[in-house]
Amino acid sequence: MYENKSKPLVSRHAFRKRMLCHVLVAFLLVLITLVIGVAGHIYFDGMHFSSALIASITLTSGLGLSIMPETTACQLFASFYGILSNYIYIATTTIIIAPILHRLLHKFHLEPSSSND
């Protein structure tokens, strides 16, 4: 997926395309996590869709519980969903930062005359 350090730096257009792909993958990962959260809150606590969406978004964004779960099953679900959300945050941050760091490090390893930027 990425060029080797012996290869030249990709063009800005290719880099933008790579960044767009990474951002879309990160967005899809967050969207899947939100769907899991909404489905879990609806199934375990019988919340309405709008309440389940708010509860899932606040947990995923790191704000914590906005609506206290009433059942023990939903409290357990919210606990595990909070842990999952933290890992998703780390994963999406890494997915988005990886091409930027790769380009930066690749630029450091290029010969001074072979830079395309």
Secondary structure, DSSP 8 states (H G I E B T S, - for coil): ----TTS----HHHHHHHHHHHHHHHHHHHHHHHHHHHHHHHHHH---HHHHHHHHHHHHTT---SS---SHHHHHHHHHHHHHHHHHHHHHHHHHHHHHHHHHHHHHHS-GGG---
